[in-house]
Amino acid sequence: MLNVSRPSWVRNVAICLLLTAAGSIAKAQATQPQTALDRQLSRLDLSVVASAILNKDSNGTAVVDAVDTPINLHPGNTVGPLVTIRYTKSAYIGFEFNYGYARYTQTFTPFGAIPVAGVQQNTAEYTFGYVAHPKREFHGISPFLGAGLGTLDFRPTPGGGEGLLPQARATYYYTVGGDYMLNKYFGARAQFRQQFFKAPDFETNYLTIQKRTTELQPGFGFFVRF
């Protein structure tokens, strides 16, 4: 027969119950931040979209050899990636950060003359925006729309940039599109964006036409949802 008194037995059981309860509470407290983290991560998605960069010509007047000269600005068209990190809290509360890249040539031409400057450049976009995701789906496609602002960084290339200086321009945009989930974490995205900004002049008076211009960006790509 075990030599354990009733008070000792009760005390041991009580200690075991307390330790078990303390362990359960500690486990719950340890898993709670992870649950909150998972909830926040589930609101994030990361997309990479290949966008066509379709630029609009601009016409203005620049000072060339101390004479006001009509100038046509003809930016080239190209294709570039757009990387977006999006946070969606609810259908009508969402935010995004965009980074885009493109490389093309800005051609400045006096009317009726040959081009006076062909400036090859790398352009980087850094923008923040608001995004809404209406709850209604159309054949599995979830629509979204948004708008935002930021900056475009024009950087002439060492080989084809005519030795001109880099320049940043404020920009704002709107976007519309749709998402289609391929599985729980992976989907396809089609979208259309339009940006508005002042035509670059690379801090050079004979290229300064003081005109606003626009850029169209239809695109298609994929996204990962965490």
C-alpha positions as CSV (number, residue, x, y, z in Angstrom):
1,M,0.0,0.0,0.0
2,L,1.3,3.4,-1.0
3,N,2.4,5.6,1.9
4,V,0.7,8.8,0.7
5,S,-1.5,10.8,3.0
6,R,-4.9,12.1,1.7
7,P,-3.8,15.8,2.0
8,S,-0.6,15.1,0.0
9,W,-2.6,13.3,-2.7
10,V,-5.1,16.1,-3.0
11,R,-2.3,18.6,-3.1
12,N,-0.5,16.7,-5.9
13,V,-3.6,16.5,-8.0
14,A,-4.3,20.2,-7.5
15,I,-0.7,21.1,-8.6
16,C,-1.1,18.9,-11.7
17,L,-4.4,20.6,-12.6
18,L,-2.9,24.0,-12.1
19,L,0.1,23.2,-14.2
20,T,-2.2,21.8,-16.9
21,A,-4.3,24.9,-16.8
22,A,-1.3,27.2,-16.9
23,G,0.1,25.3,-19.9
24,S,-3.2,25.6,-21.8
25,I,-3.4,29.3,-21.1
26,A,0.3,29.8,-22.2
27,K,-0.4,27.8,-25.4
28,A,-3.5,29.9,-26.1
29,Q,-1.5,33.1,-25.6
30,A,1.4,31.9,-27.7
31,T,-1.0,31.0,-30.6
32,Q,-3.0,34.2,-30.5
33,P,-0.4,36.5,-32.1
34,Q,0.2,33.9,-34.8
35,T,-3.6,33.8,-35.5
36,A,-3.6,37.6,-35.7
37,L,-0.6,37.5,-38.0
38,D,-2.2,34.9,-40.2
39,R,-5.3,37.1,-40.5
40,Q,-3.2,40.1,-41.6
41,L,-1.2,38.0,-44.1
42,S,-4.5,36.7,-45.6
43,R,-5.3,40.3,-46.6
44,L,-2.1,40.7,-48.6
45,D,-1.4,39.7,-52.2
46,L,1.6,40.3,-54.4
47,S,1.2,40.6,-58.2
48,V,3.4,40.9,-61.2
49,V,1.7,42.2,-64.3
50,A,3.1,42.7,-67.8
51,S,1.8,46.1,-69.0
52,A,1.9,47.7,-72.4
53,I,3.2,51.3,-72.0
54,L,1.3,53.4,-74.6
55,N,2.4,57.1,-74.4
56,K,0.6,60.1,-75.9
57,D,2.4,62.8,-78.0
58,S,2.6,66.3,-76.6
59,N,2.9,69.6,-78.4
60,G,4.2,72.8,-76.8
61,T,6.7,75.7,-77.2
62,A,10.3,75.6,-76.0
63,V,13.1,78.1,-76.2
64,V,15.7,77.0,-78.8
65,D,18.6,79.4,-79.5
66,A,16.7,82.2,-77.7
67,V,13.7,81.7,-80.0
68,D,10.3,80.3,-79.0
69,T,10.0,77.1,-81.1
70,P,7.0,74.8,-81.4
71,I,8.1,71.3,-80.2
72,N,6.5,67.9,-80.6
73,L,7.3,65.3,-77.9
74,H,7.0,61.7,-79.1
75,P,7.6,59.1,-76.4
76,G,8.1,55.6,-77.6
77,N,5.8,52.7,-76.7
78,T,7.0,49.6,-74.9
79,V,6.2,46.8,-72.4
80,G,7.2,46.7,-68.8
81,P,6.5,45.0,-65.5
82,L,4.3,46.4,-62.7
83,V,4.8,44.9,-59.2
84,T,1.9,45.6,-56.8
85,I,1.6,44.8,-53.1
86,R,-2.1,45.1,-52.1
87,Y,-3.7,45.0,-48.6
88,T,-7.5,44.4,-48.6
89,K,-9.2,44.8,-45.2
90,S,-12.8,44.7,-46.6
91,A,-14.7,45.1,-49.9
92,Y,-14.3,48.9,-49.8
93,I,-11.1,49.3,-47.8
94,G,-8.0,48.4,-49.6
95,F,-4.5,49.9,-50.3
96,E,-1.7,49.2,-52.7
97,F,1.9,50.1,-53.4
98,N,3.1,50.0,-57.1
99,Y,6.5,49.7,-58.6
100,G,6.8,49.9,-62.4
101,Y,9.6,49.9,-64.8
102,A,9.8,50.8,-68.5
103,R,12.6,51.8,-71.0
104,Y,11.9,53.8,-74.1
105,T,13.0,56.9,-76.0
106,Q,11.6,60.5,-75.7
107,T,12.0,62.2,-79.1
108,F,11.8,66.0,-79.2
109,T,11.1,67.4,-82.7
110,P,10.6,71.0,-83.9
111,F,7.7,71.1,-86.3
112,G,8.8,70.5,-89.9
113,A,12.3,69.5,-88.8
114,I,14.3,66.4,-88.1
115,P,14.5,65.2,-84.4
116,V,16.8,67.4,-82.3
117,A,17.0,65.0,-79.4
118,G,16.3,61.3,-78.8
119,V,16.6,60.7,-75.1
120,Q,16.7,57.0,-74.1
121,Q,15.5,56.6,-70.5
122,N,14.7,54.2,-67.8
123,T,11.4,55.1,-66.0
124,A,10.5,53.9,-62.6
125,E,7.0,54.3,-61.0
126,Y,6.5,54.6,-57.2
127,T,2.8,55.1,-56.3
128,F,0.4,54.5,-53.5
129,G,-3.3,54.0,-54.0
130,Y,-6.8,53.1,-52.7
131,V,-8.5,50.0,-54.0
132,A,-12.1,48.8,-53.7
133,H,-13.3,45.3,-54.4
134,P,-17.0,45.1,-54.9
135,K,-18.4,41.8,-53.5
136,R,-20.2,40.8,-56.6
137,E,-18.4,38.3,-58.9
138,F,-19.0,37.8,-62.6
139,H,-18.3,34.2,-63.7
140,G,-15.7,33.9,-61.0
141,I,-14.0,37.2,-61.8
142,S,-13.8,39.6,-58.9
143,P,-13.7,43.3,-60.1
144,F,-11.7,46.0,-58.5
145,L,-11.1,49.7,-59.1
146,G,-8.8,52.3,-57.5
147,A,-6.8,55.5,-57.8
148,G,-3.6,56.8,-56.4
149,L,-0.6,59.1,-56.8
150,G,3.2,59.1,-56.5
151,T,6.1,59.8,-58.7
152,L,7.7,58.8,-62.0
153,D,11.5,58.8,-62.0
154,F,12.9,59.5,-65.5
155,R,16.6,58.5,-65.8
156,P,18.5,59.0,-69.1
157,T,20.7,56.0,-69.9
158,P,24.5,56.4,-70.0
159,G,24.7,55.4,-73.6
160,G,21.6,57.0,-75.2
161,G,20.5,59.7,-72.7
162,E,22.4,62.6,-74.4
163,G,24.1,63.3,-71.1
164,L,20.9,64.8,-69.6
165,L,20.0,64.9,-65.9
166,P,17.5,62.5,-64.2
167,Q,14.1,64.0,-63.3
168,A,11.1,63.1,-61.2
169,R,7.6,64.0,-62.0
170,A,4.5,63.8,-59.8
171,T,1.9,61.4,-61.2
172,Y,-1.6,60.2,-60.4
173,Y,-3.5,57.3,-61.8
174,Y,-6.7,55.3,-61.8
175,T,-7.1,51.5,-62.4
176,V,-9.9,49.0,-63.1
177,G,-9.6,45.3,-63.5
178,G,-10.6,41.8,-62.4
179,D,-9.0,38.9,-60.4
180,Y,-9.7,35.2,-61.1
181,M,-8.6,32.7,-58.5
182,L,-6.9,29.6,-60.0
183,N,-6.6,27.9,-56.6
184,K,-6.7,29.0,-52.9
185,Y,-3.5,31.0,-53.2
186,F,-2.8,31.7,-56.9
187,G,-4.8,33.8,-59.4
188,A,-4.7,35.7,-62.6
189,R,-5.2,39.5,-62.9
190,A,-6.2,41.7,-65.9
191,Q,-6.3,45.4,-65.5
192,F,-6.3,48.8,-67.2
193,R,-4.5,51.8,-65.8
194,Q,-4.1,55.4,-66.9
195,Q,-1.4,57.8,-65.6
196,F,-1.3,61.6,-65.8
197,F,1.9,63.6,-65.4
198,K,3.9,66.6,-66.7
199,A,6.0,65.8,-69.8
200,P,9.7,65.5,-68.8
201,D,12.3,68.0,-70.0
202,F,15.4,66.7,-68.0
203,E,16.0,70.2,-66.7
204,T,16.9,71.5,-70.2
205,N,15.2,74.7,-71.5
206,Y,15.2,73.7,-75.2
207,L,13.1,70.6,-74.2
208,T,10.7,72.3,-71.8
209,I,7.2,72.5,-73.3
210,Q,5.2,72.8,-70.0
211,K,2.5,70.3,-71.1
212,R,0.8,67.5,-69.2
213,T,0.6,64.1,-70.9
214,T,-0.9,60.7,-70.2
215,E,0.0,57.1,-70.5
216,L,-2.2,54.0,-71.0
217,Q,-1.3,50.7,-69.4
218,P,-3.4,47.6,-70.3
219,G,-1.9,44.6,-68.5
220,F,-2.2,41.0,-67.6
221,G,-0.4,38.9,-65.0
222,F,-0.6,36.8,-61.9
223,F,-0.8,37.2,-58.1
224,V,-0.1,35.3,-55.0
225,R,-2.4,35.6,-52.0
226,F,-0.9,34.8,-48.6
